[in-house]
Amino acid sequence: QVQLVESGGGLVQTGGSLRLSCAASGRAANAYNMGWFRQAPGKERELVAAIDWRGSSTYYVASVKDRFTITRDNTESTVYLQMNSLKPEDTAEYYCAALGRWGKPWSSDYWGQGTQVTISS
């Protein structure tokens, strides 16, 4: 069992930045590939960024490439999502997840409670 707790969401203006954090705890938490998903009202949940358990491989959905950066610190059992040049279309609930496998279709064994990100125009 892995527990995930997100923090760092909020309201920022277009072009601003936010950093989301996800603190993981539980059995073998650092052994999981990790991802950040988001879900906007009326839309399906999508993976925006993923990082493998060693931190050596990353994946980004095209819409966030060159703007978002996912990192992890296994000494702190924490995963981060640095979000720059934010756009109104980035507005969503963001969820941290412990991934079931690396690669598409992305799936998760464990989810955090979510943190709201709102970008004003």
Secondary structure as UniProt FT lines:
FT   STRAND          2..7
FT   STRAND          10..13
FT   TURN            14..15
FT   STRAND          18..26
FT   TURN            27..28
FT   HELIX           29..31
FT   STRAND          34..39
FT   TURN            41..42
FT   STRAND          46..51
FT   TURN            53..54
FT   STRAND          58..60
FT   HELIX           62..64
FT   TURN            65..67
FT   STRAND          68..73
FT   TURN            74..77
FT   STRAND          78..83
FT   HELIX           88..90
FT   STRAND          92..99
FT   STRAND          108..111
FT   STRAND          115..120
//
